[in-house]
Structures are given as C-alpha cells and as structure tokens.
Amino acid sequence: MSKKLQPIFLLALMVLVAVIWYTVFYFEEHQNLLVTFFDIGQGDAALVEIPGGNQILIDGGPSSQILSKIGKTLPFWDRSIDLLILTHPHADHLDGLLEILKRYEIDMVIESGVDHSIPEYKEWQDLLEDKKTKVIIAKAGQKVKLGRSTELQILSPFKNFTSQTVKNIHEAVVTARLKHNQNSILFMGDAEKSTEYRLLFESLNSKFLILDSSVLKVGHHGSKTSSAEEFLKAISPKYAIISAGRKNRYGHPHQEVLDRFEKLGIKIFRTDLVGDVHLISDGISYVFGK
C-alpha cells in the first residue's frame, strides 16, 4: 500500500471500529424498554423504544425541535419509526409530527380522526395521503402487540370520531396503556376529568380494562382540568411525568395538581425543570435519569 493511502486506510479503519462498537453498545443497551419524555417546550412528545427494535413516537411537540431530539436519541442509521400516535390535533402535539413525517419512514399512524380546522392538520392529512401511510382510527379496546412481552392498549376515545367536529377536542383524545412485563405506563395526552371518570366507569365494568400503572404521563400538562384524585387513586402510580414549557402562559402545571400528587406520595418529574426525562425498565423495576 502506498504511503499516501495509508492515512486514509487508517482513518477508514478507525471509523469502522467506532461504528462497530457504537452498534454493539446500542443494541446491548436496548435489551430494556427505553422511554424518553422530551423537553419540547409547551407540548408533548415521548419516544418509546421496545426491546427488539420497535419504536413509537407519541405526539411531536409544537415545533421542528423534535427532529434534533430524535436525532440525538436514535442511531444515525435509523430513519424509520414503526408507529406514530397523534393524541389529538392541537398544534402543541401535532406540529412536530409534520417534520417527522417528512423526514422519516413511518409504518403506521394511530389517531382519533377528529376534524380540526387548522392548516397544520390539513397538512398532516395531505402528508399521510401522499406517503400512503397506513392510518388506524383509534378506539377503546384496540391492542397493538409490540414485542414478546410488550403491548399497547388503546383506552380512548370511546367512539369513532372520524371527520367529526367537537366543541372540546380533548373529548376525542387518544389515551393508551403500555404494558411491559410487570410494568406499565399510562399515556393520557390532554385527557380531561370527563375522560378520566369515563375510564374509571369502564374499568369497573370490564375485567379486561386495567388502569393500574406504575408510571403516569400526566394529562394536559398538569392542568387543573385533569388528574382527578379518584383517578389517581385508581391508577396508583409511583411516578408521574409532567410535560410543560418553562414559564408557560397557562401556568402549567397548576399548584393544586402538584399538591394532589404530593398528598398521594407520587414522585413527579417535570420537563420544564429537569429537561428530557429518560426511563429505563427491565420489566420489573424502573430507573430514571436526565
């Protein structure tokens, strides 16, 4: 080999070794369930990475910031996401997903189908049609098998909202419970107390609907419209994640909600205070980190 080519060969070899070790460490780490609740400002976005490789993005926040968040979380070669869930078409949950749709290959989308007259939602619908993305209209009782010991159950909405217009779009919110072995996480989107009480009623009348969850992604950014005490007692979570923007104009999370969690002994992680919240689960226990 000529002396001129030796530095290039050595550099290529170093890059190859680095990629191999990165891959080894990545897949070693991903033997567990990983969930990242992104600090995305005043909005919601959570990435669920299932052991074995499946990925779910639940909401995308209010801006293209989700692209850099995802880029730092997923390996550089991964340009696909298995499932997107749009809990409801408000801008603080939807807008970031538009950028994800443009730049990633998406296998499937779950949404409520409720109509909302904002240009971003029209763009969302057009993108889904243009890319011929499979869309499932969410309804309580649906289940998605994500791995040998991981399953997602849709808890709401309770009816088909396709193309319907509602006064309060939170009535059509998609909520879901992720079960991983002995652990479970409840994702409440912007669900309000009316949805919470309906879930309580349904759980009392069905042995198939289980609300008990170790971790709660708190509804509506910690607003007083959500997190009824009766609902929290039924879930009995040990941990709660509140996604809210720093010094947001809504005053989220509301103090009365924070007091309620403290009264019930539920440990809170707030993205406006600690940034991204990372959760690792082996199916039995949880570890949290920044």
N, C-alpha and C positions, 0 to 999 in steps of 0.2 A: 504494500500500500504506500502511495506517495506521501511525503511529509505534509503536503498541502491538504490531503484528505484526512489525515489522522485527527486533527482537531474537530472536524465535522463529524467523523465517526464516533469520537469520544462523547461529543455533545449529544448526538442521537442516542447513544447507549445510555447516558445519564438520564435523558428524558424517558426512555423506555423503562428503565428501572424504577423511576419515580412513579410512572403511571401504574406499573405492576403493583408496587407497594400501596399506592393510593387505593387501587381496586381491592386489594386484599383487606386493608383496614376498613374500607367502606362496607364490604359485604359481611365482615366479621361483626361490625357494629350493628348492622341491620338484621341480626338474628332476633332482635327485640322489636316491639311496637314503638315507633317514634312519632310524637305529635308535637308540632310547633305552632303555637298561637302567636301570630306575628304582631309586632308593634307596628301597626299600619295607619296610625292616626285615629280619627273618629270613624271607626268602621270595624268590620270583622273580616278575618282571613285566617284559616287554620289548615295546615298541611298534615295529613295522616299518612305515614309510611308503614305499610304492613310487612311483617316478616315474609320474605319471599319475593318482595319487589313491588307489589301493587301500591298505588298512590292515589289518595283522594285529596282534592282541594275543595274546602268548604268556604265559599264566598271569597272575594278578591280585594276587599277594601275599596277606598274611594279614588284610587289613582294608579298610575303605572308603577308605583313604588313596589308593588308585588313582584314585578319582574326581577328586580335586584335581590329581593328576599328569597325568591325561589332559586335564582341563580347561585346564591351562596349556600343553599341547603341541599339541592340535588347535585349529583356529579355532573361534570361539564358535558359528558357524552349523552346525558339523558334529556331528550327533547320531547318526551311524551308523558302524559298524565292519564291514568286509567279512568278516573271519574271526577267530574266537576259537579258540585252541588250548589245551586243558587237558591238560597233560602227564601229570598223574595227580591223583587226588582226595585229596591231603593238604591240610590247611587252609592251609598257608603258600603254596600255589599256587592254591587254589580260592576262598577266601572273598571276595577282592576281585572276582572274576568275577561273583559273585552280584549285587553292586551294579551292575556294568556291564550285566548282562542286564536289570536292572530299569529302567535309565535310557537305554539306547542301543538303537537298532535294529541287530540282528545278522543278517547274511545267512546265515552258515554257521558251524557248530561242528565241530571235529575233536577227538576224544578216543578213548581206548582202550576205553571201555565197561566197564572192570573194576569189579566191585562193591566198595563200601566202606561199612561200616555206621556212618557218621557222619551226623548230622542235616543238615549242610551239603550233603552230596552228594545226599540225598533232596530238599532244597530246589532244588538245581541241576536235577535231573531234572524236578521239577514245573514249574519256570520254563520249561524248554525245551519241555515239552509244552504249557503254557498259551499260550506265544507262537508255537507251531507253527514253531519254529526248525529248519532243516534240519541234521541231525546226520550226520556221516560217521564211521564207525568206522575208526580208523587201522590201517594195516597196511603193513609194509615194502614199498616199491616204488611206492606211490602218488605221483602228481605233481600239483601244482597250478600252473597257468600264471597268473602274476600280472601280467604285462606283456610287452612285446615282447622284453625281454632279461632277464626275472626269473622264476625258477621255484623252487618249494619242493618238495623230495623228502622224503617220509617214510622214515626209516631203520629205525625200530622203533615198535611191537612186531612180533615175528616171527610172531605168530598172532593169531587173533581172541579177545579176552578178554571179549566181551560177557557181562555178568551172572555172570562167574566170580569166585570169591573166591580170592585167592592169599595165601600167608603173608607174602611180601615184595612189597608193591605196586609197588616200584621195578622189579620184573621186567616190569611192563606199561607202563613209561613210554614216552611218545611223544617220539622224538628226530627232528630234521629238519635238513636242509642247505639253506640259502638260497643260490642262485646268482644273481649279478647281473653280467652280462657276464663279465669276467675274475676277479671277486672272489667269495668265498664265505664264509658264516658258518655254523658248526655249533652248533646249539642242543641241549644234552644233558640239559635238565631235571634230574632227580635220578638219572640213569642211573648204575649202579654198574659195577664192573670186569667182572662177568659179561656185561653188555650190551656193554661196550667190546670184550671179546675175541670175542664173537659177531660184532660188526660187522667186526672185523679178519678173521675167518674168511670171512665172506660176501664181503668186498671182494676177497679173494684168489681167490675162485671165481666172480666176476662182473665183467665189464668194464663193466657198467652202474652198479655201486656205487662211487662215488668218495668218499673220506673227506677227501682233502687240502683244507684250508680255511685261509684267511688269518686268520680270527678264530674263536676258540672261546669259547662261553658255557659256562664250566666246570661239570661235573656236580656235583650235590649240594652246592653252596655251598662247594666247596673241601675237602670231607671226604676223609679218607684212604681211604674206601670206593671212591673214584673216581680218575680221572686216572692210570691205569697208564702207566708210562714207555713201554712198547711202543706204546700207543695214541697218546700224544702225539707220538712219533716218526713214526708213520704219518700223522697229521694234518698235522704240521709247521706249526703256526700261528705267526704273528708276534706276535699279540696274544691275550690271554686276559682275559675278564671274569668276575669272581667277585662274585656277589650274596649278601651276608650282612649280618646285623644287627650293629650296634655292640655289642661286648662280649657277644655271644650266649652262652647257657649251654652250647652244644655245642662251643665252641672253634673254630668255623669262621672262616676256613679253617685247616686243620691245617698246622703248620710243615713237616712232611715233604713236603707237596704244594707249598708255596711254594718249598721248596728244589729240588724237581724242576723247576719252571718256570724257576727261575734257572739251574740247571745246563744246561738246553736253550736258554737265551737268549730265552725268551718274555717279552715285556713284559706286566705284569699291571696291570689297572685294577680296583680294589675299591670297591664301592659303600659299604661301611662306612667307608672312609677318604676318598673323594672325592665322595660323593653320586651323583647321576644321572650316568651316562656317556653322552655323545652321540657317535654315529658318523655321519659323512657319507662317502658313497662315490660317485664318478663312474663306477664300474665298472672302474676301473684302479687307483686308489690310495685310501687312507683318510685321513681327518682325524678326530682325536678331540678332544673338548672337554668341559667341565663344563656 
